[in-house]
Amino acid sequence: MKVIKKRFFKPKEETLPSDEVPDPQSSAEPLHSLFVPDESEEEETTTSPKTNFEKDIIAIVGDISPIIMKYLYAKYSQKRNGAKFAVTELLTNPPDVEKLQQDSIASQSAKRPHTIVSYQEPPNKKVNINPDSASSNNEPLMWQRLIGSLNIQAMATRPTMKPLKYQEKLKLKRITTKNSTMANSAIVRVYHNEREIGRIPEDWTRILSPLFDLNIAVFEASVLEETKSRLSTGDSFVIEIEVYLTNSSFAKNLDATENPIDLKKSNFDYSKESESEAALRLRQFAISNLFDRLAIKPLKVNDDTEDEEDISSQEINSGDVEHPVPEINLDQMKEFYQSNNQLKILEGLPETTTPPKENFALDLRSYQKHGLSWMLDKLSSQSRKELENLGTMNPLWRKYKWPYATEATQDPTQNQTEKYFYANMYNGELSLEKPVIKSSLRGGILADEMGLGKTIATLALVNSVPYDNFPEPKSDRPYASQTTLIVVPMSLLFQWKSEFEKCNNNSRHVCRLHYGEDQETNLAWSLCNPDNSKIPIVMITTYGTVLNEFTRLSKRRNSKGELPKVGLYSVKFFRIILDEGHNIRNRNTKTAKSVYELQSSRKWILTGTPIVNRLDDLYSLTKFLELDPWNNFSYWKTFVTLPFEQKKISQTLDVVKSILEPIFLRRTKSQKKNGKPLVELPAKEVVIEQIKFNDDEEKLYQWFKDRAYASFAEGIKSGQLLRRYTQILTHILRLRQVCCHVDLIGGAHEMDDEIIEAEQDEDMRKFLTSIKENQIRFANDTDVKEKMYNLYGKIKEENECSICTQVPIPYSEMVVTPCAHTFCLSCILEHLDFQKELKKEKLCPNCRSPISKFHIQKDAPDYSFQLYLYDPNRSSSKIQALVRHLKALHSQSPNSKVIVFSQFSSYLDIIQSELKLASEEFIVFKFDGRLNMNDRTKLLESFNQPLEDGKVAILLLSLKAGGVGLNLTTASRAYMMDPWWSPSIEDQAIDRIHRIGQNETVKVVRFIMENSIETKMLKIQERKKQIGEAVAAEEEERRKRRIEEIQILFEE
């Protein structure tokens, strides 16, 4: 059926589908019901009369001047069918705009608020950004430059009055509605002669909308394919969009780092983003996708020798294009520690720099002089200019070439000789200038391997530049321009003071401790008073002291959140140095937060392990150093944390390397220069000695092993292995303790229930009962004393051991059998074990009388001829092996010094008791976390004293206390009594001995129980060395590793 539609332009006949035939009853409806509906009507269910009036007008005649619209609304809005009369006036007698302005009828049109919506799902949230303030540098458009063109198929939203012609000019407009949601906010519409005719697809609007809203690009649209007839609603038509970057595109207006996100609950909760952070993310999304759609490829990084020929995006040589790099092994993270050694800026530094002799008394090694040159270079403003002049481009950026046919518009001063521009695809930032790496002028990270003398190198820096000769303008705290604050672990407090005194050659240079009773409340008076002639150039404190002051003062913050100016927070220091700086690796700890609030104009970090567990350990170091912008976690998260968790390993390591290069220096003992090691140290020999369980140890180990394996099997069967993780770890701990000494189990309070349960096990009950029976040894104490009393008269002053023929037997090693025969303890025990292996009765070698380990009397070393009952269960197999080594060392190399490491302090207590009873030739010292500062200092001083009486000095050292900072080069032997999960922890402990100052070959013996969980731990250590233990991946990867390690421990 044919109908005639009333048009206000030249009418045409057209055939309508049957479902579009108008209802005769609809003729009674108002005029506006016949108009072509605007899509925004569907978007808003409730509209005002003014909005409806405007829509009806626009639907017929297209967009008109707001001045005219206001005039028409004022004139016809109150009339019936007012829109019809308004349209008639517009078509027959259009109002004079100038006359309306003169009559002050018109008013300025209110700007519609723009809305940028997060296009990243799942967070369904809006970010409102005023288009006038979307960037801090909303510069007026001065020039624009073509970057490429897009061919897009648009959809008609209204009929057109006539067909579209080829290259006919169109206009794109970003349209939003108030209270828009994610579903309809990204709308870009196409206009022809100021009248909307269509919109572009949603996938394109998601890319172009942020470019509109953030003032990044401008667009010029035209018809690409001529339409044969006028368009109807729903028709498609092809347009070409030319994309221009403008001067505002290159404005440095990214301010996301000024509004850090709320990290209290989650570090990655996008619902906590600030508006500027969302803008940063949307900019990155839009730029990266636009470049991808335009097929714009980056050139080689730092390639400044491009051919003069035009290089289109399709013609770029494959060698000049960035290609994805395969994922690399995590262990290669260790390689970038040495990256600074290849920097040109380091190669050009002198290796002859020394501190003034009037200040510094020691001679530096060549690599220490080189390191001092590097540290001094960090303080030179000239060095920064030189580094920038080298043109080392920041690897976060990529280099692009402008299309050759590009011509600038609107600004004849724009330099068209520029062939390149630069883009950072991590945040969408653009630059016309080459973005080069900036050098930190305020300090850095000295990450030399342990044992290379970081302490001496740092004190050389302090003595080279003891004062700030150019004090900064006044800060909110008094400036202690002559004092360097050094923060150290408590165990190193006095060692640092001692090292300062060794190298100090200037009587006016003073070192002061800020610890314990020596703490001052108001440091401003003693450090900033120009009349004070005893201002220390170095003040040493501990992490614990800083934490205590911070905790106490945090409760008294003012309304601005500032700490009271008390103690360490009362002044701004010239320089702050953190020794063992990885102590602040967790940014959420109070220790890290307390250090962050210390103020200084120079900051240094000393650490041999800048990365301990995960890549984010580095963030806390950059935060302390105030390395902008990396000291803001939202920035770090965007460029480091998230890409690493997304398995973009190579990309992440490039970023981390670029962060560290200007501020990081690391050398290793194995590093060579001119074919020679950086530092020549004596050889280091590490030997693993396998030890067998004795009968009682083996029975107890097997019982705990069975329980552990049962728990592991149940976890595997149920698929809930990690839920039983804590329980399995407890079983593993028990097995490790049995390997060391059974008394470690009996002394553990958490083992009480297990011991009771063990006694309910039939076999275990018999075993425990046999132990208790054997521990009785004699009928009662009276029987023991009677036997002892009878033996005293039979002991001769010069006894001979009939097994080894030693004469006389030292009282500390002498044992007496019930039949009154004397032997060396080791000899008689070996004899009894041999008889047991032959399954023969245990008889005295002299008189063939029955004897037992539990009926041996031993001389007490403190009193001549005082006997006590020997307990064969008191000493474990490992301790017996240690005693054998120490006795052999005493006979072969008297006056030796030995370090014994263990992670169990209670085990060290047992070893101490055993060694004192084993021989009078042993001098035993024990160093663990229970000693106070003064006792630690005295103990180390005593141990380091030279020996002249032929004895052996033994230092028992907990692995945790001994792995940090101590200098123990007076010893050359070490014994590791138990293994630790991380091989690097053991290496750190051994490096307390194998370091500068060691003149003898270092020998290390690691005691490992045969066929035990300790042998499995060695496999895990080797595995960590192979796959890399420096960097842990995301939680899922760590979870996978834990399961694999548990399986290794329980594999048969």
N, C-alpha and C positions, 0 to 999 in steps of 0.2 A: 504494500500500500504506500502511496506517495502522499506526503504531507508537506506543507509549506511552513517553515519556521520563520517567524518574524525576526529580522535582523536589522541592525542599525548600519550595516554596510550592504553592498550589492547582494541581493538575495540569490540563492542557488537552490535548485531542486536537488533533493537527495533522498535515497531510499533508507528507511529506518527499519531495523529488525522489529519483529512483532512484539517483542517484550519491551520495546521502547515507545510503543504507540501511546500517546497521552490519554489519560482517563478524562472523559468528558466532564466529570465532576470537578476536575482540578482547575477548570477555567475560572472558577470563582475565587481561587486563591490569590493572595496579593502578588504583585509583580515580581517581587524578589524571589519567589519560588520557581520562576522560569529561568533565573540566571544560572550560568555555569557555576557549580559550587567550588569554592576555594578549599584546598586540602586542609588548611588550618582550621576550617570549621569542624572537620572530623577530629582534629586534635584537641579542641576545646569544646566541651559540651555546654558550657555556660559562657555566654558572651554578653557584652553590654550593648544597648541600643546604638551607641555611636559606632562600635565595632561592626555591627551588622550593616549599618548605613554605609560605612566605608567599603565593606566587602562587596555590597551590591553595586556600588559605583565602579569599583576596580574591576569587577567581573565583566563589565560591559566595555568600558573604555580604556582599561589598563591603568597603570599608575599615573597619578596627576599630582600637581604641586600641593604640598600640605597646606599652603596658604589658601588655595582655591577650595580644598576639601573642607577646611574649617569654615570658610564662607558659606559653602553649600549646606553644611550641617546646621549652621546657625539659622539659615533661611528656610530650610525645608524639613528639618527633622520632626517638627511638631505637626506637620500636615500628613493627612492620609495619603498613602502612596507617594511619600516625599521623595524617595529615591527616583521614581519615574520622572517627576518634575525636574529634579536636579540633572538627570541625564539629558532631558530635552533641552535645558538651558545650555549645557555644555556643548551639545551638538549644533544648536541653532545660534546661540549668542554667547560664546565663551567669555567669562569674566576677564577683565584686564588686571593682570597680576600687579603691575606697578601701581595702578590706582588703588588696589586693595591694600598694598603696603602703605601707601600715602594715607589712606583712611584708617590705618592702624587696626584693620580687621584681622589680619593674619597674625599668627604667633609662631615662634620657633618650634620646630618639630622635636619632640623628645626622643632621645636616642634609646634604641632598644638595648637592654642589657644582653651581652653575649654570655654564653655558657659553654665551657669546655668540659667534656665528660670523659672520665677515665675509660679508655677503650680496652683496657686489660681486664679480662674476666678472671676470677669471679666477682671481685668487688664491684658492686653496683652503686657507685656514689658519684656525686657531681663535684666539680671544682669550679667555682665562680670566679672569673677573672675579668675585671673591667678592661675593655679594649684600649682605653686610654692609659692604662697602667700595667698592661701585660708585660712590659719590660721597663726596667729602670731607665733605659735610654731610648725612649720612644722618639727617635729622630725623624724629622720631616723627610719625605722622599726627595732625594737629591739626584740619584742615578739608579738605573736598573740595567741588568745585564742578563741576556738570554742564557739559560742553562740547558734547555731542551724543550721538546714538545711532546704532547700526549694526544693520542687519538682515542676518543671515548664515545661510546654509544649512549646517548641520553634518551630519556623517556618524556614524551609530551604530557604535560599536566593540564593543558587547555588547548582548545582549537586555535589555530592561527588564521589570520585574515587572508593570507596568501601563501603560496609555497616559499620555502627558504632557498635563497640563491647561494651558489658557491662563493666562499670567502666573505659572505655577508657577516658583518660584525655582530657579535653577541657579547653579553656581559654575565659574569658569574657573581652571585651574591650568596653570602653565608647567612642563612636565616635560622633563627632560634625563636622559640616561644617561651614565654614565662613559665616557670615550674616545669621545664622540659625534663624528660627522663632519658636514660641511656638509649632507649629504643628509637626516639625521634629527634634527638638533639643534633645529630650530625647530618644536617640538611644543607646541600649546596644547590641552588636553583639557577636556571638559565633564563636570562631576560633578553628580549628583543624589543628595541625601541621603548625601553622602560616598562615593558609588559612581560610578566612571567609567562613562559611557554613550556618549561620543562624542568626536570631535575636530573642529576647524574646519579649513577648507581651507588648503593650504600658502601661497597668496599672502597670506592674512590673517595667518598665523602669522609670516611674515617681518616684518610691520609691528608686530604686537602683542608679539612676543617681546622686542625691545629695550625696549619700554615697561614690560614686567614687570621685566626684568633691571636696568634703570637707575633703577627706582623713579620713573618719570615719571608714570604714570597708574594708577588703580584702575578695576576694571570690575565692573559688576553685571549679571548675565545673567538672562534669564527666557524662558519659552516664548512664542513669538509666535503660533504656530498649533497648536491642540490636535490631537494625533494620534488617529486613530480607533481604533487598537488599539496594543498594546504593540509596541515596536520590536524588530526583528531586526537582526543584524549586517549592515551595509551600507546600511540604510535611511537616508534623509535626513529631517531635521526642521529647522524654522526657529526661530531664537532671536533675541532682541533683546539687544544689549549696550549698556548706558549707560556712556559714558566720562566719567570724572571727573578733572579736574586737581586736585592737592593742593598743600599748602604745600611739600612736597618737590619738586614739579615746578618751582617757581620758585626753588629754592635755587641759589646761584651756586657750582656744583660742577664746572664744566668746567675740567679741569686738563690738557688735552692739550698746552698750550704748555709745560708743565713738563718734558716728555719729548721733546725734539726728535729727529726721526728721523735715522737714519744716512744721510748724503748723499754718502758717499764714492764710491759707484758710480752711483747714480741718484737724482735728486731726486724721482721719482714712483714709486718701487718700493714698492708697498703691502706687500710681504713684509717690509719693514723697519719697519713701523709699530710703535709701542709700543702697549701695551694701552689706555692712556688715549686715544691718538689714534684707535684703532679704535672705542672707546666714543663719542668725539666724532662720528665719521663715522656710526656706527649711530644715534646720537641724531638727527642731522640727517635721516637716511634715514627713520626712523620718524615723527618729528614732521611732516615735510613731506608724507609719504604719508597720515598720519592726517588731517591738515587737508584734504587733497585728497579723501579718501573721505567725510569729513563735510561736504564742500562749504562749508567755512568760507572766506570771502573777506576780504581785508584792506580796511580803510577807507582813505581818503586819508591820505597821510603828513602829519602835523602838523595834522590836522583836529580841532580841539577844540570845534567848534560843531555837533555832531551834533544832529539833531532828538531830542526826548524820546520819540518814538514807537519802538515795538519794530521792530527791523530784523532779520529772519531772514536766514539765508544765502541763501534763494531770493528775497528781496525787496529786496536791496540795490540802490539806484539805480545805474544803469550809470555815472554820473559819479563815484561813490564807489569804484569797483572799479579795482584796478590792471590795466592792459592791457599786453600785450607791446609794447615799443617797437621799431620796425624798426631794423635794423643801421645804424649811421652810418659815414660815411667816416672813415678813420683820421686824416685831416688835421685833423678837428675836435678831436683830442687837444690841439692847440695852444691851442684856445679855453679849456680849463679852466685853463691857466696864469694867466689873468686873473680867475679866479672869485673870488679873495679881495677883489678891488677892489669887489665888490658886497655884501660882508658888512656887516650892520648894525654889527657891532662895529668895523669899520674906518671906516665913515662917521662914527661918533661920536668918533673920535680927533682930537685937535688937530693942526693943521698949523703950529704955531708953536713946537714943542719944539726947544730948542737946548741944546747942551752948555754947561757953565759957562765963561764967557769967560776965567777964570783958567787953564783947562786947554786950551781949544780956540781956535785962532787964526783959523780960516777961517769964512766965512759959508756956510751951507747953503742950497740951493734949497728951494722950498716942498715939493716931493715928497720930498726927502731928510729934511726935518723930519717929514713925515708918516710916512715909513718909520722914523725914529728913535722916534716915538711908538709905533708898532706893536712895535718890538723891545723897548722899555722895558716895554710892556704885557705882553709875554710873561713878564716877570720878576715881575709883580705877582700876589700870591696873591688879591688882591681881584678882579682881572680874571677869574680862573677862576670865581669865584663868580658874577660878573655874567654871564659867558657861559652858565653852566649855568642861571641864572635866565631867560635868554632863551628857553630851552626848544627849542632847535634840535635836533630829533630825529635821531639817528644813522640815516642812510639804509639801513644794513644791517638795520634793524628795520622791522617793519610793525605797524600798530595794528589790533586786533580788538575786537569787542564781545561781552560775555557774553550768552548767551541770556537773555531776560527772565524766563523761568520758573525760572531757576536759584535754588536755595536751598542755603546751606551747611549742612553737617552736622558734628557733633562739636565745634564750637567756636562758641559764641554770640558771642564777641568779634570774629569775622571781620566786617569792614566790608562789608556788602552794598550800600552806596551806590556802590561802585566798578563802573562800567559797562564799563570797558575793561581790556584787558591787551595785552601786547606780545610779539611773537615774532620771533626772528632765524632765518629759514629757511636761513641759510648754515651755522649750527652747531646748530640746534635749541634754542637757549637761550630761556627764557621769563622774563618780568618783569612784575611788577605796577606798577612805577614806570616812568615815561617815561624811556627811555634817551637821554640827550642827549650831544652831542658834547663831549668833554673837551678842554680846551686844554692844550697843552704849556707847562709853566712853565720849561723848561730851555733853551729856545732855539728854533731854527727854521731855515728855508731862505729866504735872501734871493736870489731868482732874477731880479732886474731884468735887462733886456736889456743886452748889452754896451755900454759907453759911457755909462751913466747914473750912474757914480760909486759903485759898491758899496764900493770901498776907503775912500773918504772917509766914507761913511755908517757903515761898521763902526768906523772909528777914532773917529767921533763917539760911538758907543755905548761904546767903551772909555773914552773921556775923561769920559763922563757917569757911568759906574759903574766906576771903575778898580779898586775893591777889593770884597771880600765883607765887608760890615759885620756879617753874622750867620753866622759860620763854622759849618759843619755839625759834628756829632759826629765824633770821631776815626775815620778810616778806616784801612785797612791800609797806606796810604801817607801820609807827611807832607803836609799841606795847604798848598799855595802860594796862599794866599788873596788875594795882591796881584798875581798874575801871570797874564796872558792869553797862551796859546801860539797862534801863528799859523803854520799849515803851508801852504807855498806851493810852486809849481814853482820850480826853481832859477833860471830866467830872471827871476823876479820878486822874488828875495830882496832885492836892493839897492833896487829900486823901492819896495817896501813900507817899507823903512827910510827912504828919502828922503821918502815921503809922510808918515810919522810925524813926521819932523823939521819938515816944512812946517806941519803943523797943530798941533804941540805948543806950548803956551804956558805950560807949567809946568816950571821948571828942575829940579824934584825928580822929574819923570817921565822915566824912562830906558827906552830900547829897546836890547835886546841880541840879537845873532845867536848862534844855536847851529848852527854850521856849520864844517866843516873844523877848523882849529887852535883855533877858539874853543869847541869842545865841552867840556863839563864832565862828569865821571863822577858826581859826587855833587851834584845840584842842590838837595838838601834843605838843605845848609848855606848856599847863596847865596840861596835863594828863601824859606826858611822860618825863617831866623834873625831873631828880633825885634830883635837888636842891630845888624843890618845895615841901614844907612841908604840903601844903593844897590840895594835890591831893584827890579828892572825891572818896570814894569807891563806891558810887552810883550816877549815873547821870540819871535823869528822863526826858523823852521827850514824845511827842505825835505822833500818826500816821500822823496827819496832818503836823507836822513839818518835819518829815522824807520825806513825799511826796513832800512838797514844795522845800526842798533842792534837792531832786532827780530830780524833773522837771526842776529846774533851771540849774543844773549841766549837765543834759543829753544833752543839746545843745552844750556842750563844751567837748565832748569826744575826746580822741586822736585817732590816726590812728589804735591803737589796740582795740579801743572800751572801753577804761578804763575811769572812771569818774575822774575829777580833785580831788586832795586830799584837799578837803575843807569841813569844818564843820564836820558832823558826819561821812563823808567818808574820813576824813583825817587820821584816826587812825584805828588800829585793837584792839577792846576791849577784855578784859579778858573774859567777859561773857555778853551775851545779853539775856534779858528776855522779852518775849511778853506777856503782860496781855491782856485778852480777845483775845487770838490768832486767834480765828475764823474770825477775821476781815480780815485776808489774805486768806480766804478759796478759793477765786476765783483767780487762778494763772494768769489770763489775765489782772487783774486790775493793775493800776499804783501803788496802795498802796502795793500790794503784791510784785511787781517787785522792788519797792524802798527798801523794807525790805530785799529782797534776797541779795542785793548788800552790805548790812552792813556786816562787818567782825568781827569775834570773834573766840576764841578758845573753848568756851563753849556756848551752846545755849539751852534755855529752853522756853517752851510754857505753859502758864496757860490758861485753858479754861474749862468751865463747859459743853460746847456743841461742842466737836470736829467735829461732823457731824451735819450740820444745814439743808441742803437741799438734798444733794446727796453724794454718796460714794466718789466721786472725791474730796470732801472737804479735805479729809485726805492727798491727794497728795501734796497740797500746804504746809502742815505742815511738811511732810517728806522732801520736797525740801528745806525749810528753815533750817531744822536740818542737811541737807547734809547726809541723811541716804542712803548710797549707797547700792544697785543700784536703790532703789525705788525713788530716787530724779530725775531720768531720766524718762520723761513722756512716751517714747516709751516702756520702760520696764513696767511701771505702766499700760499702756494701754493694753499691751499684757496679763498681768497676773490678772488684776483687772477689768478694764473698759469693755473690750470686753466680757470676760466670764459672767460678771454680766448682760450685755445687752442681752446675749444669754440665759438668764434664768438659768445659772449655779450658783444658789444662794448659795448652800451649799459649793461648791468648792471655790467660791469667798470669802465667809466669813472665810473659813479656811486660805486662803492666807492673808486676812487682819489681822486676828488674829495673824498669824506668824510675820507679819510686826510690829504689835503694842506691842507684848509681851515684847520684851527687853527694850522698851522705854516708856511704857505707864503705868500710875497708876491712878486708879479711885476708890474712895470710895463714898458711898452715906449716907445720914442721916438715912435712914431706915436700913442700913446694921447692922447686929448684930455680936457681938463677945462674946463668952461665955454666950449666951442667952440674952445679954444686947445690946441695941442700941449703935452704934459706938459713937454717941454723943447724949446726952439727952437734948432735947429742949422742951419748953412748948408746950402744945397742940395747934393745928391750926384748927379753925372752919371756914368753908366756907359755906355761906348761899346764896341761890338765892332768890331774892325778885321780884315777878311779880308785875308790875305796869300797871294800866289801862290808856289808852289815855283819855285826855279830848276831848270834842266835836270837837273843832277846829283842834286839832292834828289828830284826827281820820279821819276827812274829808280830810285833806291834805294828810295823809298817804294813804288813799284809792285811791285818785286820782293818785298818783305816782305808787301805786301798780298795778292799772289797766293798766297803760302804760307799766310797766315792764313786766307784764304777757303777754300782747299783743306782745311785742317784743320777748319774750321767745317762745311763741306759733308759731310765724312766723318763728323763727329760726329752731324749730323742724320740722315744716311742710316742709320747703325748704331743710332740711338736711344740713344747713349751720350755725349750732349753734355757732361753734367756730369762724366763720367769723364775727359774730355779738357779739363776746366775749367782746370787749371794750365797745360797746354800752350797753350791759347787765350789765357790771360792773358799768357803770355810773348810771344806774337805781338802782342797789343795793346800791350804795353809797348814793343816795338821800333818799332811804327808811331808811337807818341807821341814816342819819342826822335828819330826821323827828323824829325818836325815841329819839334823844338826845335833839334837840331844833330847832324850825323852822327857827330861825335866821341864822343857819348854811347854809341853802339853799339860803336865800336872799343875803348872803354875798359872794356867790361863783360866780365869773365872768362867768364861763362856763355855769351857769344856766340862764343867761339873756335870751337866745333864748327860753328856755323852759318856763320861766315865761310869756313871750309874747305869746307863743303858748297856755299856760294855760288860759290866759285871753280870747282867742278866743273860748275856750270850754264854752258852755252855762252854765252848772252847776258850773264849776270852776269860771267863771266870776261872777256869783251871789255870790259865796262863798267869793271871794276876795273883791267884792264890799261890802259885809256885814262887812267884817273885817275893811275895810277902813272907813265905816260909823261909826262902833263902836269905832274906834280909835279917831274919832272927839270928841265924848263924850258930849261936850257942843257946843252951837251955835258958839262961838268964844272964843278967849283968854280972852276978857273982861268979858264974862260971867263966866269963870272959876275963875278969880281973884275976882270978886264980891262975888261969893259963898264962896270962901276961907276967904275973909275979914269978912264976916258976921259970920263965924264960930269961929274966934279967940276968940271973947269975950265970947263964950259959953263953951269953953274948961276949965275944972277945973283942978287944979294941982293934985288932987287925984281923979282919975277916976276909976270907977268900971265897969268891963265887966259884963253885965247883963246875959250873957250866961254861963260863967265859974266862975263868982263872984270873979275874981282876982282883988286885990286892992294893990297898984295902978297898972295900966297897964303901962309897960315900954314904954317910948316914941318910941323906935325902933320898937315896935309891935303894937302901937296904931293906929287905923283908926277912921275916923269920917265920919258919913253919912251926906247927905245934910240936914237931920233933926236934926243935931247937937248931935247925940248920939254916944258915944264912945264904941268901942269893941276891942278885940284882933283880929288881922288880920285873924289868922287861924280859930277863932270861927265864924266870920261873913261869911267867905268863905264857911265853912262847912254848915252854915245855908242856904245860897243862893243855894248851890248845892242840899241840901235836898229838898228845896221848888221846885226846878226844876224837881227833880225825881218824886215828887207828882203832877207835872203839875199844881202847884198853883202859884198865883201871888206872886212875890218877895216883901215882906213887911218888914219894920223895926220891930224887935222883941219888941221894946218898945212902939212906937206910931202907928204902923201899916201903916206908910206912905210908898209909893212905893220907893224902892231903887234898885240900880244896882251895879254890880262890877265896872262899868265904871264911877260911880259917888261917889266913895269912896275917901276921902282925907286921906293922911297918914302923920304922923309927920316925918320930916327929922331928922335923929339922930344927925347931926352936930350942929343944932341950935334948942334951946327949942322953941316949939310951931310954928316952921316953917312948913307949910303944903306943900305937893306936891301931884300931881294927881297920884293915884295908877293905874298901868297898869297890868291887869290880864294876858295879853299875853306875858309879858316880861319873866316870869318864867315858865319853862316847868314842866311837871309832874315829871320827874326824879329829877329836882333840888328841887322841893317842898318836895319830899321824902327824899332827902339828908338833907335838912334843918331840917326836923322832927327828923331824926336820930341824928343830931348834937346837937339839943336842948335837946333831951332826954339824950344824953351823958353828956352834960354840967350839967344837973341837977343831974345826978346819979354819975358822976365821973369827977369833975372839975380838972383842970390842966392836962387833957388828951391831947395826941398828935395823930393826924389823918393824913393818906395819902389818897388823892383822885387821882385815876388814870383815864386818858382818852387818847385816841390816837389823838384826835383833839385839837390842841393848841388853836384854836378860841373858842372851847367849854370851855376850861379852863378859857379863858378871861371872858366869860359870867358868869361862875360859880363864879369867883372871885368877879365880881360886885354884884351878887346876895347875896353872903355870907356877904359882907360888909354891905349891906343894911338890911340883915335879923336880925342881932344882933350885939350889941356892945361887946358881949362876945366872938366873934370869932376873932382870929388873923390869917390872911390869908397870906400865902407865895405861890409864883408860880415859879416853876422850869421847864424850857423848853429849847429847843435848841437855843433860841434867846438871852440867857444870855451870857455875856462874862465870862472869867475865874474868874476874881476877884469878880464879882457879884455873881457867883455861890458859891464861897467859903464863902463869907459873909452871903449869904442867909442860907446856911446849918448850919453855926455856930450859927446864930440867932435862927433857928428852934430847934437846939439841946440844947439850953440853957434851964435849968429847969424853970418851971412855978410856980409862987407862988401867983398869983392874982385870982386864980379860973377860969381863962378863958380856952378856948380850942384853941390849935395851930393846924392849918390846912395847910398841904403842898399839893399844887396842882402840880401833877407830870405827865408829858407826858409819855406814855407807853414806847416809844423808849428811852428817856433819863433815865427813872427810872429802866429799865430792865437791866442795865449794871453797875456792880461794886459798887454801892452806899451802904453804911452801914447806915440804918435808924432804928436801934433797939430801939431808944428812943420812937418810936411810936409803938402802939400795935393794932391799928384799921386801916382798909383799906376799901375803897369803890371803886369798879370797875364800872365806869359810863357807859361803853360800852364794849361789848365783842370783842375779836380779833379772827381771823381765827385759829391761832395756839395756842393750850392750853399751850404749853411750854413757849411761850412768856409771857403769864399771870403768869405762875408759876415763871418765872424768876423775874417778878416785885414783886410778893408776897414775894419771898425769900430775898428781900432787908430788910424785916421786920423780917421774921422768919429765923433767923440765929444765930450763936454764939454771945452771948451778950444779947439776948432777955430773959427777966426774967418773962414776963407776957404771959398769954394766948393770942394768936393772933386771932382776929376775922375779917373775911373778908365778906363783903356784896357785892354781884353782882347784880346790878339793870338791869332787863330785862323787856322790854315792852311786855305785854301780847298779844298773837296772832299776833306776828310781825315777821319780818325777823330775829330778834335777837334770838327767840326761835329755828329757823331753824339752826342758827349758832351754837347753843349748840349741836345740833345733829351732825353737821360736826365735832365739837371738839371731841365728844365722838367716832365718827367713826375713827378719826385720832389716838386716843389712842388705838383703837382696832387693826387696820391694821398696825400701826406704821408710824409715820411721820418723823422718823429720816432719812430714805433713800428714795430718789425718784428713780424710775426706769428710763428706757429709755424714749425718747420723746413720743412714742406711749402710754406707760403706764401712763405718766403724763397727756396726752391728755384725756385718758379715765377717769382719776380721776376728771379732771376739769369738764367734762360733767356730771359725777355722782353728783358732789357737786352742780352744778347749778340746776340739777333736784331736789335735796333735798330742795334747797331754794324755789323752785316754786311749790312744791307739796302741794296739798290742804289737 
